[in-house]
Amino acid sequence: MASKVEKVGVKKQSGYLYFVDKKGNVARAKMARGKKKGKGKIEVVAKVGVKKQSGMLYFIDKQGDISAAKMSRGGKKKAKKR
C-alpha cells in the first residue's frame, strides 16, 4: 500500500500530467493529444524538496499530496533446467 510522504494539497487541472520531479518538487506537463511530437514544457507547481529513496514510486494522490509505494521488482521467474 501507499503511504503519504508530504501534504501539499495541489489542485489538479485537467489536461495536465502531475508528477514528482528529480528534485522532489511537484511538477506538471501538458498531456500530449493527437499527433503532436516533442517534449511538453514542464513547470514546477509546488517546491517541496522530498528526499527520494530507491525502490519507491512517488506520485501525486487524489488529495494532491505526495505519496510513495514500494516498487514491485523481479518480474517473471525463469523455469529451472532439468
Biopython code that builds the backbone (N, CA, C, O; Angstrom):
import numpy as np
from Bio.PDB.StructureBuilder import StructureBuilder

atoms = [
    (1, "MET", "N", (0.824, -1.192, 0.000)),
    (1, "MET", "CA", (0.000, 0.000, 0.000)),
    (1, "MET", "C", (0.869, 1.256, 0.000)),
    (1, "MET", "O", (2.044, 1.232, 0.365)),
    (2, "ALA", "N", (0.255, 2.330, -0.415)),
    (2, "ALA", "CA", (0.969, 3.607, -0.473)),
    (2, "ALA", "C", (0.862, 4.335, 0.863)),
    (2, "ALA", "O", (-0.115, 4.196, 1.598)),
    (3, "SER", "N", (1.891, 5.108, 1.148)),
    (3, "SER", "CA", (1.862, 5.927, 2.360)),
    (3, "SER", "C", (2.096, 7.384, 1.974)),
    (3, "SER", "O", (2.838, 7.683, 1.039)),
    (4, "LYS", "N", (1.450, 8.279, 2.711)),
    (4, "LYS", "CA", (1.570, 9.708, 2.434)),
    (4, "LYS", "C", (2.925, 10.195, 2.928)),
    (4, "LYS", "O", (3.303, 9.939, 4.072)),
    (5, "VAL", "N", (3.665, 10.904, 2.055)),
    (5, "VAL", "CA", (5.000, 11.380, 2.387)),
    (5, "VAL", "C", (4.960, 12.844, 2.816)),
    (5, "VAL", "O", (5.571, 13.226, 3.814)),
    (6, "GLU", "N", (4.234, 13.654, 2.050)),
    (6, "GLU", "CA", (4.198, 15.102, 2.315)),
    (6, "GLU", "C", (2.815, 15.640, 1.930)),
    (6, "GLU", "O", (2.285, 15.300, 0.872)),
    (7, "LYS", "N", (2.237, 16.478, 2.789)),
    (7, "LYS", "CA", (0.946, 17.115, 2.483)),
    (7, "LYS", "C", (1.219, 18.392, 1.697)),
    (7, "LYS", "O", (1.896, 19.301, 2.178)),
    (8, "VAL", "N", (0.682, 18.445, 0.478)),
    (8, "VAL", "CA", (0.891, 19.602, -0.394)),
    (8, "VAL", "C", (-0.440, 20.256, -0.743)),
    (8, "VAL", "O", (-0.553, 21.481, -0.705)),
    (9, "GLY", "N", (-1.448, 19.456, -1.082)),
    (9, "GLY", "CA", (-2.775, 19.977, -1.414)),
    (9, "GLY", "C", (-2.839, 20.676, -2.756)),
    (9, "GLY", "O", (-3.488, 21.715, -2.878)),
    (10, "VAL", "N", (-2.177, 20.127, -3.768)),
    (10, "VAL", "CA", (-2.184, 20.701, -5.116)),
    (10, "VAL", "C", (-3.546, 20.468, -5.758)),
    (10, "VAL", "O", (-4.069, 19.355, -5.728)),
    (11, "LYS", "N", (-4.116, 21.514, -6.336)),
    (11, "LYS", "CA", (-5.375, 21.390, -7.076)),
    (11, "LYS", "C", (-5.029, 21.010, -8.509)),
    (11, "LYS", "O", (-4.363, 21.768, -9.214)),
    (12, "LYS", "N", (-5.485, 19.829, -8.939)),
    (12, "LYS", "CA", (-5.162, 19.347, -10.285)),
    (12, "LYS", "C", (-6.087, 19.981, -11.323)),
    (12, "LYS", "O", (-7.283, 20.159, -11.091)),
    (13, "GLN", "N", (-5.500, 20.315, -12.474)),
    (13, "GLN", "CA", (-6.243, 20.894, -13.590)),
    (13, "GLN", "C", (-6.267, 19.853, -14.702)),
    (13, "GLN", "O", (-5.247, 19.216, -14.960)),
    (14, "SER", "N", (-7.397, 19.665, -15.362)),
    (14, "SER", "CA", (-7.482, 18.654, -16.407)),
    (14, "SER", "C", (-6.601, 19.041, -17.596)),
    (14, "SER", "O", (-6.418, 20.223, -17.888)),
    (15, "GLY", "N", (-6.065, 18.037, -18.271)),
    (15, "GLY", "CA", (-5.196, 18.260, -19.419)),
    (15, "GLY", "C", (-3.724, 18.321, -19.061)),
    (15, "GLY", "O", (-2.883, 18.539, -19.933)),
    (16, "TYR", "N", (-3.398, 18.131, -17.778)),
    (16, "TYR", "CA", (-2.012, 18.159, -17.317)),
    (16, "TYR", "C", (-1.659, 16.855, -16.609)),
    (16, "TYR", "O", (-2.511, 16.236, -15.972)),
    (17, "LEU", "N", (-0.407, 16.446, -16.725)),
    (17, "LEU", "CA", (0.126, 15.283, -16.027)),
    (17, "LEU", "C", (0.946, 15.798, -14.853)),
    (17, "LEU", "O", (1.908, 16.542, -15.039)),
    (18, "TYR", "N", (0.562, 15.400, -13.641)),
    (18, "TYR", "CA", (1.260, 15.840, -12.427)),
    (18, "TYR", "C", (2.184, 14.734, -11.948)),
    (18, "TYR", "O", (1.809, 13.561, -11.954)),
    (19, "PHE", "N", (3.412, 15.107, -11.527)),
    (19, "PHE", "CA", (4.408, 14.120, -11.100)),
    (19, "PHE", "C", (5.396, 14.754, -10.130)),
    (19, "PHE", "O", (5.416, 15.973, -9.960)),
    (20, "VAL", "N", (6.216, 13.917, -9.495)),
    (20, "VAL", "CA", (7.275, 14.376, -8.598)),
    (20, "VAL", "C", (8.566, 14.353, -9.419)),
    (20, "VAL", "O", (8.974, 13.297, -9.902)),
    (21, "ASP", "N", (9.211, 15.514, -9.579)),
    (21, "ASP", "CA", (10.417, 15.590, -10.414)),
    (21, "ASP", "C", (11.652, 15.096, -9.656)),
    (21, "ASP", "O", (11.551, 14.654, -8.512)),
    (22, "LYS", "N", (12.825, 15.175, -10.312)),
    (22, "LYS", "CA", (14.074, 14.657, -9.748)),
    (22, "LYS", "C", (14.478, 15.354, -8.455)),
    (22, "LYS", "O", (15.132, 14.755, -7.602)),
    (23, "LYS", "N", (14.088, 16.616, -8.309)),
    (23, "LYS", "CA", (14.454, 17.381, -7.110)),
    (23, "LYS", "C", (13.447, 17.207, -5.978)),
    (23, "LYS", "O", (13.628, 17.773, -4.900)),
    (24, "GLY", "N", (12.382, 16.425, -6.211)),
    (24, "GLY", "CA", (11.385, 16.182, -5.175)),
    (24, "GLY", "C", (10.277, 17.212, -5.124)),
    (24, "GLY", "O", (9.554, 17.297, -4.132)),
    (25, "ASN", "N", (10.135, 17.999, -6.184)),
    (25, "ASN", "CA", (9.083, 19.013, -6.261)),
    (25, "ASN", "C", (7.907, 18.487, -7.081)),
    (25, "ASN", "O", (8.061, 17.559, -7.876)),
    (26, "VAL", "N", (6.733, 19.086, -6.883)),
    (26, "VAL", "CA", (5.559, 18.729, -7.682)),
    (26, "VAL", "C", (5.616, 19.542, -8.971)),
    (26, "VAL", "O", (5.698, 20.770, -8.947)),
    (27, "ALA", "N", (5.571, 18.826, -10.102)),
    (27, "ALA", "CA", (5.643, 19.489, -11.409)),
    (27, "ALA", "C", (4.497, 18.998, -12.283)),
    (27, "ALA", "O", (3.853, 17.992, -11.986)),
    (28, "ARG", "N", (4.257, 19.733, -13.374)),
    (28, "ARG", "CA", (3.220, 19.309, -14.314)),
    (28, "ARG", "C", (3.674, 19.580, -15.739)),
    (28, "ARG", "O", (4.498, 20.459, -15.993)),
    (29, "ALA", "N", (3.117, 18.802, -16.665)),
    (29, "ALA", "CA", (3.386, 18.966, -18.091)),
    (29, "ALA", "C", (2.071, 18.786, -18.837)),
    (29, "ALA", "O", (1.225, 17.993, -18.426)),
    (30, "LYS", "N", (1.899, 19.513, -19.920)),
    (30, "LYS", "CA", (0.683, 19.400, -20.721)),
    (30, "LYS", "C", (0.669, 18.026, -21.376)),
    (30, "LYS", "O", (1.673, 17.591, -21.939)),
    (31, "MET", "N", (-0.480, 17.339, -21.301)),
    (31, "MET", "CA", (-0.588, 16.000, -21.877)),
    (31, "MET", "C", (-0.625, 16.077, -23.396)),
    (31, "MET", "O", (-1.257, 16.960, -23.976)),
    (32, "ALA", "N", (0.066, 15.134, -24.026)),
    (32, "ALA", "CA", (0.116, 15.077, -25.488)),
    (32, "ALA", "C", (-1.219, 14.554, -26.014)),
    (32, "ALA", "O", (-1.717, 13.531, -25.544)),
    (33, "ARG", "N", (-1.779, 15.234, -26.960)),
    (33, "ARG", "CA", (-3.030, 14.815, -27.596)),
    (33, "ARG", "C", (-2.843, 14.865, -29.107)),
    (33, "ARG", "O", (-2.224, 15.792, -29.629)),
    (34, "GLY", "N", (-3.373, 13.876, -29.801)),
    (34, "GLY", "CA", (-3.270, 13.857, -31.259)),
    (34, "GLY", "C", (-1.879, 13.489, -31.726)),
    (34, "GLY", "O", (-1.243, 12.596, -31.165)),
    (35, "LYS", "N", (-1.407, 14.173, -32.749)),
    (35, "LYS", "CA", (-0.121, 13.833, -33.357)),
    (35, "LYS", "C", (0.972, 14.830, -33.035)),
    (35, "LYS", "O", (1.908, 14.995, -33.819)),
    (36, "LYS", "N", (0.872, 15.493, -31.903)),
    (36, "LYS", "CA", (1.922, 16.435, -31.503)),
    (36, "LYS", "C", (3.169, 15.668, -31.118)),
    (36, "LYS", "O", (3.092, 14.663, -30.411)),
    (37, "LYS", "N", (4.313, 16.133, -31.578)),
    (37, "LYS", "CA", (5.589, 15.487, -31.267)),
    (37, "LYS", "C", (6.413, 16.412, -30.386)),
    (37, "LYS", "O", (6.192, 17.622, -30.348)),
    (38, "GLY", "N", (7.360, 15.822, -29.686)),
    (38, "GLY", "CA", (8.270, 16.619, -28.873)),
    (38, "GLY", "C", (7.872, 16.657, -27.412)),
    (38, "GLY", "O", (6.803, 16.190, -27.020)),
    (39, "LYS", "N", (8.759, 17.225, -26.625)),
    (39, "LYS", "CA", (8.561, 17.316, -25.187)),
    (39, "LYS", "C", (7.717, 18.535, -24.833)),
    (39, "LYS", "O", (7.898, 19.614, -25.398)),
    (40, "GLY", "N", (6.792, 18.351, -23.892)),
    (40, "GLY", "CA", (5.997, 19.468, -23.407)),
    (40, "GLY", "C", (6.790, 20.282, -22.397)),
    (40, "GLY", "O", (7.760, 19.795, -21.817)),
    (41, "LYS", "N", (6.371, 21.517, -22.194)),
    (41, "LYS", "CA", (7.054, 22.381, -21.235)),
    (41, "LYS", "C", (6.681, 21.946, -19.817)),
    (41, "LYS", "O", (5.503, 21.803, -19.491)),
    (42, "ILE", "N", (7.696, 21.741, -18.985)),
    (42, "ILE", "CA", (7.484, 21.314, -17.605)),
    (42, "ILE", "C", (7.553, 22.526, -16.693)),
    (42, "ILE", "O", (8.488, 23.324, -16.770)),
    (43, "GLU", "N", (6.549, 22.657, -15.824)),
    (43, "GLU", "CA", (6.558, 23.765, -14.873)),
    (43, "GLU", "C", (6.388, 23.225, -13.446)),
    (43, "GLU", "O", (5.602, 22.307, -13.212)),
    (44, "VAL", "N", (7.125, 23.797, -12.509)),
    (44, "VAL", "CA", (7.058, 23.389, -11.111)),
    (44, "VAL", "C", (5.847, 24.067, -10.473)),
    (44, "VAL", "O", (5.698, 25.287, -10.541)),
    (45, "VAL", "N", (4.981, 23.256, -9.849)),
    (45, "VAL", "CA", (3.757, 23.756, -9.232)),
    (45, "VAL", "C", (4.000, 24.088, -7.758)),
    (45, "VAL", "O", (3.552, 25.128, -7.273)),
    (46, "ALA", "N", (4.712, 23.200, -7.044)),
    (46, "ALA", "CA", (4.997, 23.413, -5.621)),
    (46, "ALA", "C", (6.406, 22.935, -5.305)),
    (46, "ALA", "O", (6.775, 21.814, -5.655)),
    (47, "LYS", "N", (7.196, 23.781, -4.644)),
    (47, "LYS", "CA", (8.550, 23.398, -4.244)),
    (47, "LYS", "C", (8.466, 22.710, -2.888)),
    (47, "LYS", "O", (8.142, 23.334, -1.878)),
    (48, "VAL", "N", (8.762, 21.411, -2.883)),
    (48, "VAL", "CA", (8.652, 20.607, -1.670)),
    (48, "VAL", "C", (10.024, 20.090, -1.244)),
    (48, "VAL", "O", (10.380, 20.179, -0.069)),
    (49, "GLY", "N", (10.795, 19.553, -2.184)),
    (49, "GLY", "CA", (12.129, 19.044, -1.888)),
    (49, "GLY", "C", (12.125, 17.728, -1.133)),
    (49, "GLY", "O", (12.896, 17.561, -0.188)),
    (50, "VAL", "N", (11.268, 16.782, -1.531)),
    (50, "VAL", "CA", (11.200, 15.470, -0.891)),
    (50, "VAL", "C", (12.458, 14.676, -1.225)),
    (50, "VAL", "O", (12.885, 14.637, -2.379)),
    (51, "LYS", "N", (13.050, 14.044, -0.215)),
    (51, "LYS", "CA", (14.208, 13.176, -0.431)),
    (51, "LYS", "C", (13.688, 11.812, -0.865)),
    (51, "LYS", "O", (12.976, 11.147, -0.113)),
    (52, "LYS", "N", (14.047, 11.391, -2.089)),
    (52, "LYS", "CA", (13.556, 10.128, -2.629)),
    (52, "LYS", "C", (14.452, 8.962, -2.210)),
    (52, "LYS", "O", (15.673, 9.098, -2.139)),
    (53, "GLN", "N", (13.825, 7.812, -1.932)),
    (53, "GLN", "CA", (14.545, 6.586, -1.622)),
    (53, "GLN", "C", (14.474, 5.674, -2.838)),
    (53, "GLN", "O", (13.482, 5.685, -3.566)),
    (54, "SER", "N", (15.515, 4.888, -3.061)),
    (54, "SER", "CA", (15.490, 3.950, -4.185)),
    (54, "SER", "C", (14.520, 2.817, -3.864)),
    (54, "SER", "O", (14.364, 2.427, -2.706)),
    (55, "GLY", "N", (13.875, 2.298, -4.897)),
    (55, "GLY", "CA", (12.907, 1.224, -4.731)),
    (55, "GLY", "C", (11.508, 1.700, -4.383)),
    (55, "GLY", "O", (10.618, 0.885, -4.140)),
    (56, "MET", "N", (11.302, 3.022, -4.357)),
    (56, "MET", "CA", (9.988, 3.584, -4.049)),
    (56, "MET", "C", (9.467, 4.362, -5.255)),
    (56, "MET", "O", (10.238, 5.008, -5.965)),
    (57, "LEU", "N", (8.162, 4.297, -5.480)),
    (57, "LEU", "CA", (7.497, 5.027, -6.557)),
    (57, "LEU", "C", (6.757, 6.205, -5.935)),
    (57, "LEU", "O", (5.885, 6.009, -5.088)),
    (58, "TYR", "N", (7.090, 7.417, -6.343)),
    (58, "TYR", "CA", (6.488, 8.634, -5.803)),
    (58, "TYR", "C", (5.458, 9.177, -6.798)),
    (58, "TYR", "O", (5.719, 9.240, -8.000)),
    (59, "PHE", "N", (4.283, 9.568, -6.284)),
    (59, "PHE", "CA", (3.207, 10.060, -7.152)),
    (59, "PHE", "C", (2.340, 11.060, -6.398)),
    (59, "PHE", "O", (2.445, 11.194, -5.179)),
    (60, "ILE", "N", (1.480, 11.763, -7.139)),
    (60, "ILE", "CA", (0.540, 12.722, -6.556)),
    (60, "ILE", "C", (-0.800, 12.001, -6.406)),
    (60, "ILE", "O", (-1.371, 11.548, -7.397)),
    (61, "ASP", "N", (-1.302, 11.893, -5.183)),
    (61, "ASP", "CA", (-2.549, 11.163, -4.948)),
    (61, "ASP", "C", (-3.773, 12.044, -5.222)),
    (61, "ASP", "O", (-3.639, 13.187, -5.659)),
    (62, "LYS", "N", (-4.970, 11.496, -4.959)),
    (62, "LYS", "CA", (-6.223, 12.202, -5.261)),
    (62, "LYS", "C", (-6.406, 13.490, -4.469)),
    (62, "LYS", "O", (-7.091, 14.407, -4.922)),
    (63, "GLN", "N", (-5.793, 13.564, -3.281)),
    (63, "GLN", "CA", (-5.901, 14.769, -2.458)),
    (63, "GLN", "C", (-4.883, 15.829, -2.859)),
    (63, "GLN", "O", (-4.904, 16.933, -2.315)),
    (64, "GLY", "N", (-3.986, 15.515, -3.809)),
    (64, "GLY", "CA", (-2.973, 16.459, -4.244)),
    (64, "GLY", "C", (-1.723, 16.441, -3.383)),
    (64, "GLY", "O", (-0.932, 17.384, -3.412)),
    (65, "ASP", "N", (-1.538, 15.364, -2.610)),
    (65, "ASP", "CA", (-0.369, 15.213, -1.753)),
    (65, "ASP", "C", (0.611, 14.218, -2.377)),
    (65, "ASP", "O", (0.243, 13.452, -3.267)),
    (66, "ILE", "N", (1.864, 14.234, -1.902)),
    (66, "ILE", "CA", (2.866, 13.294, -2.409)),
    (66, "ILE", "C", (2.780, 12.008, -1.606)),
    (66, "ILE", "O", (2.855, 12.023, -0.377)),
    (67, "SER", "N", (2.621, 10.886, -2.317)),
    (67, "SER", "CA", (2.574, 9.569, -1.692)),
    (67, "SER", "C", (3.655, 8.692, -2.305)),
    (67, "SER", "O", (4.171, 8.985, -3.383)),
    (68, "ALA", "N", (3.991, 7.612, -1.603)),
    (68, "ALA", "CA", (5.013, 6.682, -2.088)),
    (68, "ALA", "C", (4.546, 5.255, -1.871)),
    (68, "ALA", "O", (3.884, 4.950, -0.879)),
    (69, "ALA", "N", (4.899, 4.380, -2.812)),
    (69, "ALA", "CA", (4.592, 2.956, -2.711)),
    (69, "ALA", "C", (5.844, 2.170, -3.094)),
    (69, "ALA", "O", (6.638, 2.617, -3.922)),
    (70, "LYS", "N", (6.012, 0.997, -2.486)),
    (70, "LYS", "CA", (7.165, 0.159, -2.789)),
    (70, "LYS", "C", (6.998, -0.394, -4.200)),
    (70, "LYS", "O", (5.937, -0.912, -4.548)),
    (71, "MET", "N", (8.057, -0.280, -5.017)),
    (71, "MET", "CA", (8.008, -0.790, -6.382)),
    (71, "MET", "C", (8.080, -2.304, -6.372)),
    (71, "MET", "O", (8.850, -2.888, -5.611)),
    (72, "SER", "N", (7.282, -2.941, -7.213)),
    (72, "SER", "CA", (7.356, -4.393, -7.307)),
    (72, "SER", "C", (8.427, -4.725, -8.327)),
    (72, "SER", "O", (8.327, -4.346, -9.494)),
    (73, "ARG", "N", (9.444, -5.432, -7.883)),
    (73, "ARG", "CA", (10.578, -5.780, -8.735)),
    (73, "ARG", "C", (10.677, -7.286, -8.847)),
    (73, "ARG", "O", (10.170, -8.013, -7.994)),
    (74, "GLY", "N", (11.326, -7.751, -9.891)),
    (74, "GLY", "CA", (11.560, -9.177, -10.026)),
    (74, "GLY", "C", (11.019, -9.728, -11.320)),
    (74, "GLY", "O", (11.740, -10.415, -12.042)),
    (75, "GLY", "N", (9.773, -9.448, -11.634)),
    (75, "GLY", "CA", (9.185, -9.944, -12.868)),
    (75, "GLY", "C", (8.872, -11.429, -12.814)),
    (75, "GLY", "O", (8.651, -11.995, -11.743)),
    (76, "LYS", "N", (8.858, -12.052, -13.987)),
    (76, "LYS", "CA", (8.507, -13.460, -14.102)),
    (76, "LYS", "C", (9.710, -14.334, -13.775)),
    (76, "LYS", "O", (10.823, -14.057, -14.223)),
    (77, "LYS", "N", (9.491, -15.381, -13.001)),
    (77, "LYS", "CA", (10.558, -16.304, -12.632)),
    (77, "LYS", "C", (10.875, -17.223, -13.810)),
    (77, "LYS", "O", (9.979, -17.646, -14.539)),
    (78, "LYS", "N", (12.170, -17.527, -13.987)),
    (78, "LYS", "CA", (12.587, -18.421, -15.055)),
    (78, "LYS", "C", (12.385, -19.872, -14.643)),
    (78, "LYS", "O", (12.523, -20.222, -13.471)),
    (79, "ALA", "N", (12.058, -20.713, -15.622)),
    (79, "ALA", "CA", (11.878, -22.152, -15.356)),
    (79, "ALA", "C", (13.247, -22.811, -15.158)),
    (79, "ALA", "O", (14.208, -22.473, -15.850)),
    (80, "LYS", "N", (13.332, -23.758, -14.205)),
    (80, "LYS", "CA", (14.583, -24.454, -13.944)),
    (80, "LYS", "C", (14.873, -25.460, -15.046)),
    (80, "LYS", "O", (13.961, -26.088, -15.582)),
    (81, "LYS", "N", (16.166, -25.609, -15.386)),
    (81, "LYS", "CA", (16.566, -26.627, -16.374)),
    (81, "LYS", "C", (16.600, -27.993, -15.704)),
    (81, "LYS", "O", (16.999, -28.110, -14.545)),
    (82, "ARG", "N", (16.190, -29.003, -16.416)),
    (82, "ARG", "CA", (16.193, -30.358, -15.866)),
    (82, "ARG", "C", (17.292, -31.178, -16.453)),
    (82, "ARG", "O", (17.444, -32.349, -16.103)),
]
sb = StructureBuilder()
sb.init_structure("model")
sb.init_model(0)
sb.init_chain("A")
sb.init_seg("    ")
for serial, (resi, resn, name, xyz) in enumerate(atoms, 1):
    if name == "N":
        sb.init_residue(resn, " ", resi, " ")
    sb.init_atom(name, np.array(xyz, "f"), 0.0, 1.0, " ", f" {name:<3s}", serial, name[0])
structure = sb.get_structure()
